[in-house]
Amino acid sequence: MRITLCLTANKPEPWQAGLQAALPGAQIDIWTPGAPLADHAVVWAPPQAFIDEQTQLKALFNIGAGVDALLQLRLPPQLQVVRLDDAGMSVQMAEYVCHAVIRHFREFDGYEADSRQGRWGYRKPRSRADFAVGVMGLGVLGERVAKALTSFEFPVHGWSRTPRTIEGVVCHHGEDRLDTFLSQCRVLVNLLPLTPQTTDILNRRTLGRLKPGGYVINVARGAHLVDDDLIALIDSGHLAGATLDVFRTEPLPPEHPFWRHPAITVTPHTSARTLREESIAQIAGKIARLERGEPVAGLVDPVRGY
């Protein structure tokens, strides 16, 4: 069995060593043009030339949770695309989102501003009942985030394309329930996959459905959010602010207004980083199951886009 690595902007050697240790009987190569044909590939942002050249691939394993960039390539119909189920990312995502929600709810951003000015003062405690949090996207990461938020006794709503049931979470599904879901929420967390249907879904109309003083946390993809609409809704007073970890152009250009807006917190796409050891163990296990003819979790439906 031959496995090839094509990891744009990532050092492939540690992945090669880890996979070789996990699959000692396999030949693990780092792809270069003209390399031998492989049975499986482990990739991040591979070029179209890689797909066109590796004509015997059975499965493509993506080292990140999102596969939207892969699905923009011309993939042969028989090629299976497999995403990571978790590999240590869901707990990081839960940490990030809970931190952002609590920072806003407890007004820690305001206290930080006060401390820089040498001011000592209190803010009136807010009611959790008035701070319902909505999670858009209830996959592996979204479910973990929603469950984590319930432990802080926030009312939690979830929205997904298809029905879901999560203990302690009011679940909504389908296009016809999106507005109802949004109208229940004071804080909105986006964890949707990026598809043609979800591109620009965070826009003036949808964000305008949030309760007055709403807050937006985007940890999915930058193309979900219409940047100018968010700024307009904050400046109008309808939204209180946002925490943003993903952007249409990354790194976020220095001239982008998000950097300078006082109500927007920017982080550099760091909400949930791929953990190499956990990912290698998961990928190796899935390759072994595929080779035995067994089903694996994380198969991507190219029609749905996730």
C-alpha positions as a printed NumPy array, in Angstrom:
array([[  0.   ,   0.   ,   0.   ],
       [  1.345,   3.426,  -0.96 ],
       [  0.256,   6.67 ,   0.718],
       [  1.236,  10.108,  -0.539],
       [  1.265,  13.41 ,   1.364],
       [  0.407,  16.749,  -0.24 ],
       [  0.288,  19.305,   2.572],
       [  0.469,  22.843,   1.234],
       [  1.836,  25.297,   3.834],
       [  2.487,  22.439,   6.295],
       [  5.721,  20.568,   6.955],
       [  5.048,  17.067,   5.623],
       [  7.992,  15.283,   7.283],
       [  6.444,  14.94 ,  10.774],
       [  3.259,  13.591,   9.183],
       [  5.3  ,  11.166,   7.119],
       [  7.152,   9.878,  10.201],
       [  3.955,   9.558,  12.228],
       [  2.064,   7.697,   9.53 ],
       [  5.027,   5.407,   8.908],
       [  5.068,   4.488,  12.601],
       [  1.309,   3.9  ,  12.604],
       [  1.312,   1.931,   9.332],
       [  4.73 ,   0.219,   9.217],
       [  3.805,  -1.927,   6.222],
       [  2.938,   1.037,   4.009],
       [  5.12 ,   3.127,   1.719],
       [  4.671,   6.767,   2.786],
       [  5.841,   9.382,   0.262],
       [  5.849,  13.168,   0.092],
       [  4.322,  14.107,  -3.24 ],
       [  6.285,  15.836,  -5.949],
       [  5.158,  16.087,  -9.596],
       [  5.776,  12.802, -11.333],
       [  5.718,  10.764,  -8.104],
       [  4.482,   7.126,  -8.192],
       [  0.73 ,   6.574,  -8.061],
       [ -0.635,   6.051,  -4.547],
       [ -3.617,   4.25 ,  -3.052],
       [ -4.496,   6.943,  -0.493],
       [ -3.561,  10.584,   0.016],
       [ -3.342,  12.813,   3.08 ],
       [ -3.798,  16.409,   1.998],
       [ -4.254,  20.037,   2.874],
       [ -5.07 ,  22.454,   0.031],
       [ -3.667,  20.229,  -2.756],
       [ -3.386,  21.719,  -6.251],
       [ -5.529,  20.431,  -9.11 ],
       [ -2.347,  19.017, -10.667],
       [ -2.034,  16.611,  -7.748],
       [ -5.583,  15.294,  -8.283],
       [ -5.09 ,  15.034, -12.045],
       [ -1.841,  13.125, -11.652],
       [ -2.828,  10.715,  -8.855],
       [ -5.371,   8.756, -10.866],
       [ -5.435,   5.602,  -8.715],
       [ -6.394,   7.163,  -5.392],
       [ -9.126,   5.39 ,  -3.435],
       [ -9.489,   8.004,  -0.684],
       [ -8.42 ,  11.551,   0.083],
       [ -7.93 ,  12.348,   3.791],
       [ -8.162,  16.02 ,   4.702],
       [ -6.204,  17.087,   7.807],
       [ -8.687,  19.842,   8.678],
       [-12.364,  19.733,   9.577],
       [-13.557,  21.787,   6.586],
       [-13.511,  20.304,   3.093],
       [-14.958,  23.215,   1.096],
       [-11.618,  23.942,  -0.637],
       [-11.262,  20.289,  -1.68 ],
       [-14.726,  20.18 ,  -3.175],
       [-13.887,  23.119,  -5.428],
       [-11.386,  20.888,  -7.249],
       [-12.309,  18.555, -10.089],
       [-12.452,  15.223,  -8.26 ],
       [-13.061,  11.893,  -9.985],
       [-16.47 ,  10.466,  -9.002],
       [-15.009,   7.289,  -7.479],
       [-12.639,   9.153,  -5.141],
       [-13.802,   9.122,  -1.525],
       [-13.155,  12.284,   0.497],
       [-12.773,  11.67 ,   4.22 ],
       [-12.693,  14.394,   6.878],
       [-11.455,  14.281,  10.443],
       [-14.259,  13.57 ,  12.909],
       [-12.634,  15.418,  15.779],
       [ -8.953,  14.639,  16.499],
       [ -8.852,  17.054,  19.431],
       [-10.524,  19.96 ,  17.637],
       [-13.947,  19.864,  19.315],
       [-12.664,  20.58 ,  22.83 ],
       [-10.608,  23.499,  21.483],
       [-13.667,  24.85 ,  19.695],
       [-15.775,  24.542,  22.831],
       [-13.103,  26.4  ,  24.819],
       [-12.918,  29.19 ,  22.259],
       [-16.667,  29.702,  21.917],
       [-17.392,  29.504,  25.647],
       [-14.618,  32.014,  26.281],
       [-16.044,  34.403,  23.668],
       [-19.61 ,  34.047,  24.992],
       [-18.591,  34.511,  28.629],
       [-16.254,  37.41 ,  27.821],
       [-19.165,  39.231,  26.195],
       [-21.812,  38.184,  28.738],
       [-19.702,  39.169,  31.764],
       [-18.472,  42.325,  29.975],
       [-14.852,  41.386,  30.545],
       [-13.965,  43.394,  27.441],
       [-15.297,  46.462,  29.239],
       [-13.317,  45.658,  32.375],
       [-10.184,  45.252,  30.23 ],
       [-10.765,  48.711,  28.756],
       [-11.29 ,  50.133,  32.255],
       [ -8.055,  48.582,  33.52 ],
       [ -6.079,  50.196,  30.717],
       [ -7.443,  53.557,  31.881],
       [ -6.85 ,  52.838,  35.568],
       [-10.584,  52.827,  36.319],
       [-12.149,  50.725,  39.091],
       [-15.854,  50.082,  38.617],
       [-18.595,  47.48 ,  38.455],
       [-21.192,  46.573,  35.882],
       [-24.66 ,  45.325,  36.741],
       [-24.851,  41.524,  36.396],
       [-26.794,  40.346,  33.357],
       [-29.439,  37.63 ,  33.364],
       [-28.566,  34.369,  31.609],
       [-32.224,  33.987,  30.719],
       [-31.808,  37.048,  28.466],
       [-28.737,  35.614,  26.738],
       [-29.929,  32.676,  24.697],
       [-27.083,  31.342,  22.552],
       [-27.764,  29.867,  19.123],
       [-25.397,  27.424,  17.433],
       [-25.707,  27.142,  13.654],
       [-24.414,  23.756,  12.527],
       [-24.741,  20.73 ,  14.802],
       [-22.049,  18.403,  13.495],
       [-19.278,  17.029,  15.7  ],
       [-17.93 ,  20.495,  16.565],
       [-21.308,  22.197,  16.842],
       [-22.747,  19.543,  19.138],
       [-19.718,  19.756,  21.437],
       [-20.021,  23.556,  21.578],
       [-23.768,  23.45 ,  22.284],
       [-23.328,  20.928,  25.093],
       [-20.503,  22.969,  26.627],
       [-22.642,  26.107,  26.657],
       [-25.427,  24.333,  28.543],
       [-23.016,  23.652,  31.408],
       [-22.901,  27.432,  32.014],
       [-26.717,  27.463,  32.192],
       [-27.268,  29.589,  29.115],
       [-30.437,  28.811,  27.168],
       [-29.052,  27.095,  24.066],
       [-30.71 ,  26.718,  20.665],
       [-29.324,  24.825,  17.704],
       [-30.07 ,  24.928,  13.996],
       [-29.168,  22.382,  11.343],
       [-30.353,  21.325,   7.897],
       [-31.623,  17.982,   9.161],
       [-33.235,  17.043,  12.492],
       [-30.987,  16.635,  15.524],
       [-31.639,  15.861,  19.176],
       [-29.207,  17.13 ,  21.834],
       [-29.998,  16.994,  25.527],
       [-30.498,  20.453,  26.977],
       [-30.58 ,  22.142,  23.544],
       [-33.687,  23.366,  21.725],
       [-33.048,  22.052,  18.225],
       [-34.49 ,  23.613,  15.055],
       [-33.983,  22.363,  11.518],
       [-34.748,  23.293,   7.948],
       [-34.957,  26.575,   6.048],
       [-38.475,  27.246,   7.295],
       [-37.261,  27.286,  10.922],
       [-34.195,  29.47 ,  10.421],
       [-35.901,  32.789,  11.169],
       [-37.623,  31.358,  14.247],
       [-34.272,  30.069,  15.49 ],
       [-32.534,  33.406,  14.913],
       [-35.271,  35.382,  16.645],
       [-34.704,  33.374,  19.845],
       [-30.991,  34.204,  20.065],
       [-28.994,  37.009,  21.666],
       [-25.667,  35.406,  20.737],
       [-25.132,  33.572,  17.443],
       [-22.323,  31.05 ,  16.922],
       [-21.668,  29.929,  13.338],
       [-20.282,  26.422,  12.826],
       [-21.907,  25.6  ,   9.49 ],
       [-20.003,  23.905,   6.674],
       [-19.357,  26.212,   3.742],
       [-21.503,  25.241,   0.768],
       [-23.147,  27.244,  -2.038],
       [-26.289,  27.299,   0.122],
       [-24.53 ,  28.703,   3.204],
       [-22.261,  31.257,   1.508],
       [-23.223,  34.774,   2.748],
       [-25.772,  33.296,   5.174],
       [-24.699,  35.791,   7.858],
       [-26.068,  38.91 ,   6.209],
       [-28.097,  42.004,   7.015],
       [-31.404,  40.115,   6.893],
       [-30.438,  37.077,   8.972],
       [-28.339,  38.941,  11.525],
       [-31.107,  41.499,  11.749],
       [-33.371,  38.739,  13.086],
       [-31.268,  38.394,  16.234],
       [-32.502,  39.998,  19.43 ],
       [-31.44 ,  43.646,  19.85 ],
       [-27.939,  43.832,  21.278],
       [-27.042,  40.575,  19.571],
       [-23.498,  39.264,  19.344],
       [-21.926,  37.201,  16.541],
       [-19.198,  34.567,  16.851],
       [-17.95 ,  33.185,  13.525],
       [-15.609,  30.193,  13.758],
       [-16.599,  28.396,  10.525],
       [-15.577,  30.168,   7.305],
       [-15.147,  33.811,   6.383],
       [-17.355,  33.443,   3.297],
       [-20.366,  32.819,   5.546],
       [-20.295,  36.453,   6.646],
       [-21.074,  39.586,   4.65 ],
       [-18.509,  41.89 ,   6.249],
       [-20.141,  45.23 ,   5.456],
       [-23.527,  44.02 ,   6.729],
       [-22.03 ,  43.082,  10.087],
       [-20.34 ,  46.459,  10.491],
       [-23.528,  48.304,   9.51 ],
       [-25.615,  46.388,  12.07 ],
       [-23.069,  47.056,  14.822],
       [-22.835,  50.743,  13.952],
       [-26.644,  51.017,  13.91 ],
       [-26.802,  49.633,  17.451],
       [-28.722,  46.467,  16.565],
       [-25.674,  44.283,  17.247],
       [-23.338,  44.789,  20.193],
       [-20.298,  43.324,  18.491],
       [-18.589,  40.184,  17.232],
       [-15.73 ,  37.772,  17.757],
       [-14.334,  36.603,  14.421],
       [-11.767,  33.858,  13.86 ],
       [-12.219,  33.296,  10.095],
       [-12.149,  35.685,   7.159],
       [-12.677,  35.825,   3.404],
       [ -8.989,  36.638,   2.938],
       [ -6.464,  35.153,   5.341],
       [ -4.315,  36.575,   6.764],
       [ -6.785,  39.412,   7.272],
       [ -5.402,  42.397,   5.291],
       [ -3.989,  45.217,   7.467],
       [ -6.39 ,  47.725,   5.926],
       [ -9.525,  45.709,   6.746],
       [-11.919,  47.652,   9.041],
       [-12.37 ,  44.651,  11.362],
       [ -8.919,  45.378,  12.813],
       [ -9.909,  48.869,  13.931],
       [-13.529,  48.403,  14.954],
       [-13.813,  48.725,  18.756],
       [-16.683,  46.21 ,  18.995],
       [-14.99 ,  43.45 ,  16.955],
       [-12.449,  40.983,  18.333],
       [-10.188,  39.353,  15.735],
       [ -8.209,  36.128,  16.18 ],
       [ -6.039,  34.5  ,  13.477],
       [ -8.035,  31.323,  12.589],
       [ -6.93 ,  29.64 ,  15.769],
       [-10.197,  28.489,  17.373],
       [ -9.467,  24.795,  16.706],
       [ -6.078,  23.741,  15.378],
       [ -5.308,  20.335,  13.922],
       [ -3.48 ,  18.178,  16.477],
       [ -1.037,  16.064,  14.518],
       [ -0.719,  12.965,  16.72 ],
       [ -4.477,  12.595,  17.19 ],
       [ -5.071,  13.188,  13.479],
       [ -2.462,  10.646,  12.39 ],
       [ -3.974,   7.988,  14.654],
       [ -7.447,   8.651,  13.235],
       [ -6.297,   8.689,   9.601],
       [ -4.243,   5.503,  10.027],
       [ -7.215,   3.748,  11.586],
       [ -9.5  ,   4.79 ,   8.754],
       [ -7.032,   3.71 ,   6.08 ],
       [ -6.723,   0.308,   7.751],
       [-10.506,  -0.067,   7.849],
       [-10.863,   0.904,   4.202],
       [ -8.21 ,  -1.626,   3.241],
       [-10.186,  -4.304,   5.104],
       [-13.347,  -3.264,   3.27 ],
       [-14.964,  -1.85 ,   6.395],
       [-17.005,   1.385,   6.573],
       [-15.443,   4.538,   7.995],
       [-16.909,   7.647,   9.6  ],
       [-16.385,  11.072,   8.068],
       [-17.158,  10.289,   4.427],
       [-18.076,  13.512,   2.649],
       [-21.196,  13.711,   0.504],
       [-20.099,  15.89 ,  -2.455],
       [-23.709,  16.832,  -3.191],
       [-24.319,  18.225,   0.307],
       [-20.783,  19.582,   0.534],
       [-19.957,  18.044,   3.927]])
